[in-house]
Amino acid sequence: MKKKFSSLSDFADESVFNALLKGTESDKRQHLLELMQDACQIHSGLFLDDFWFEELEGDYPIEYVLPALRRAFASFFIQIPPLLKNDERRVELFQLHFNLEEFLTEVSTKAQIVKKLSEFEHIDKASTILQLIVDNYVGGKIKLTRVDNITQVIRQIKLEKHLKI
């Protein structure tokens, strides 16, 4: 019998983090680890709705949150979308647009459309929906890189995030 979860913070465990960090480049591991820790410790309140803790096809939707975060992280920092690869400034702008709280909020609000997929009997609904949410989030951020004044936008975001200019 699978363990029943009560919070995203139930996943704040070294073995869970290590499993999700497996295969991540060493220079990116710390950043991803900190994001996962923050998700579990700071942002777990975004995942309090009963939906996240109801069994769905043998799994609990809450189990997919950290893997979805890892997938988003990979899209932003490891496997850069091909549209951006040849333009360092656009890659920088794209990466600056990643926001953990915003991403997790999007996951927490949009994932519940799984309930509307009852007609799709042969797919893993929770993981498929979270994959779509990640892809939508990434696509939205790619769209934000299509600006003419890219240097000014990068500077403004760095100022807002208190980063070195």
C-alpha positions as CSV (number, residue, x, y, z in Angstrom):
1,M,0.0,0.0,0.0
2,K,1.3,3.4,-1.0
3,K,2.0,6.0,1.6
4,K,-0.7,8.7,1.9
5,F,0.8,12.2,1.8
6,S,-0.4,15.3,3.7
7,S,1.8,18.0,2.3
8,L,4.4,18.8,-0.3
9,S,6.8,19.1,2.6
10,D,6.6,15.3,3.0
11,F,8.9,15.2,0.0
12,A,11.6,17.3,1.7
13,D,13.9,14.3,2.0
14,E,17.5,13.8,0.9
15,S,16.7,10.5,-0.9
16,V,13.9,12.2,-2.9
17,F,16.1,15.1,-3.8
18,N,19.0,12.8,-4.8
19,A,16.8,10.7,-7.0
20,L,15.6,13.9,-8.8
21,L,19.1,15.3,-9.0
22,K,20.5,12.2,-10.7
23,G,21.9,13.0,-14.1
24,T,21.9,16.7,-13.4
25,E,25.2,18.5,-14.4
26,S,27.2,19.2,-11.3
27,D,27.2,23.0,-11.8
28,K,23.4,23.0,-11.9
29,R,22.7,20.6,-9.0
30,Q,22.9,23.1,-6.2
31,H,20.5,25.5,-7.9
32,L,17.9,22.7,-8.6
33,L,18.4,21.4,-5.0
34,E,17.6,24.8,-3.6
35,L,14.5,25.2,-5.8
36,M,13.2,21.8,-4.6
37,Q,13.9,22.6,-1.0
38,D,12.2,26.0,-1.4
39,A,9.2,24.3,-3.1
40,C,8.8,21.9,-0.2
41,Q,9.5,24.3,2.7
42,I,8.3,27.7,1.5
43,H,5.6,27.0,-1.2
44,S,3.9,23.8,0.1
45,G,0.9,26.0,1.0
46,L,0.1,26.2,-2.7
47,F,-0.8,22.5,-2.6
48,L,-3.4,22.2,0.2
49,D,-6.4,21.4,-1.9
50,D,-7.8,17.8,-1.4
51,F,-7.2,17.2,-5.1
52,W,-3.4,16.8,-4.5
53,F,-3.9,14.1,-1.9
54,E,-6.6,12.0,-3.5
55,E,-5.5,8.8,-5.1
56,L,-5.7,9.0,-8.9
57,E,-4.9,5.8,-10.8
58,G,-2.7,4.4,-8.0
59,D,-0.7,7.7,-7.5
60,Y,-1.3,10.9,-5.7
61,P,-1.0,14.1,-7.9
62,I,1.3,15.7,-5.2
63,E,3.9,13.1,-6.2
64,Y,4.4,14.8,-9.5
65,V,5.1,18.3,-8.3
66,L,8.9,18.0,-7.8
67,P,9.4,16.0,-11.1
68,A,7.4,18.8,-12.8
69,L,9.8,21.3,-11.2
70,R,12.8,19.3,-12.4
71,R,11.4,19.2,-15.9
72,A,10.8,23.0,-15.9
73,F,14.3,23.5,-14.5
74,A,15.8,21.4,-17.3
75,S,13.9,23.4,-19.9
76,F,15.3,26.7,-18.6
77,F,18.8,25.8,-17.5
78,I,19.9,22.5,-19.1
79,Q,18.1,21.7,-22.4
80,I,17.5,25.3,-23.7
81,P,14.7,25.4,-26.3
82,P,16.2,25.3,-29.8
83,L,14.5,28.6,-30.7
84,L,16.9,30.4,-28.2
85,K,20.1,28.4,-28.4
86,N,22.0,30.7,-30.8
87,D,21.2,33.9,-29.0
88,E,22.9,34.3,-25.6
89,R,21.0,37.4,-24.7
90,R,17.6,35.7,-25.3
91,V,18.8,32.7,-23.3
92,E,19.7,35.0,-20.4
93,L,16.4,36.8,-20.6
94,F,14.5,33.4,-20.8
95,Q,16.3,32.2,-17.7
96,L,15.7,35.4,-15.8
97,H,12.0,34.9,-16.4
98,F,11.9,31.7,-14.4
99,N,10.2,32.3,-11.1
100,L,9.6,29.4,-8.7
101,E,6.6,30.8,-6.9
102,E,4.9,31.7,-10.2
103,F,5.6,28.3,-11.7
104,L,4.3,26.4,-8.6
105,T,1.2,28.7,-8.6
106,E,0.5,27.8,-12.2
107,V,1.0,24.1,-11.4
108,S,-1.3,24.3,-8.3
109,T,-4.1,26.1,-10.2
110,K,-4.1,24.4,-13.6
111,A,-3.4,20.8,-12.6
112,Q,-7.0,20.2,-11.4
113,I,-8.1,19.9,-15.0
114,V,-7.1,16.3,-14.6
115,K,-10.6,15.8,-13.2
116,K,-12.0,16.7,-16.6
117,L,-10.0,14.0,-18.4
118,S,-12.0,11.0,-17.2
119,E,-12.7,10.0,-20.9
120,F,-9.0,9.3,-21.5
121,E,-8.7,5.9,-20.0
122,H,-5.3,4.9,-21.2
123,I,-3.0,7.8,-20.2
124,D,-1.4,8.7,-17.0
125,K,-3.5,11.8,-16.4
126,A,-1.6,13.5,-13.6
127,S,1.8,13.3,-15.2
128,T,0.4,14.2,-18.7
129,I,-1.3,17.3,-17.3
130,L,1.8,18.4,-15.4
131,Q,3.9,17.9,-18.5
132,L,1.5,20.1,-20.4
133,I,1.6,22.8,-17.7
134,V,5.4,22.8,-17.8
135,D,5.4,23.1,-21.6
136,N,2.9,25.9,-21.4
137,Y,4.9,27.8,-18.8
138,V,8.1,27.4,-20.8
139,G,6.3,28.5,-24.0
140,G,5.0,31.6,-22.3
141,K,8.5,32.5,-21.1
142,I,9.9,32.0,-24.6
143,K,7.3,34.4,-25.9
144,L,8.5,37.0,-23.4
145,T,12.0,36.9,-25.0
146,R,10.6,38.4,-28.2
147,V,11.4,42.0,-27.4
148,D,13.4,44.6,-29.3
149,N,15.0,46.2,-26.2
150,I,16.4,43.0,-24.8
151,T,19.3,44.7,-23.0
152,Q,17.0,47.1,-21.2
153,V,14.6,44.3,-20.2
154,I,17.4,42.1,-18.8
155,R,18.7,45.1,-16.8
156,Q,15.2,45.8,-15.4
157,I,14.7,42.2,-14.4
158,K,18.1,42.0,-12.7
159,L,17.3,45.2,-10.8
160,E,13.9,43.8,-9.7
161,K,15.6,40.5,-8.6
162,H,18.5,42.4,-7.0
163,L,21.1,40.6,-9.2
164,K,24.4,41.9,-10.4
165,I,24.1,43.9,-13.5
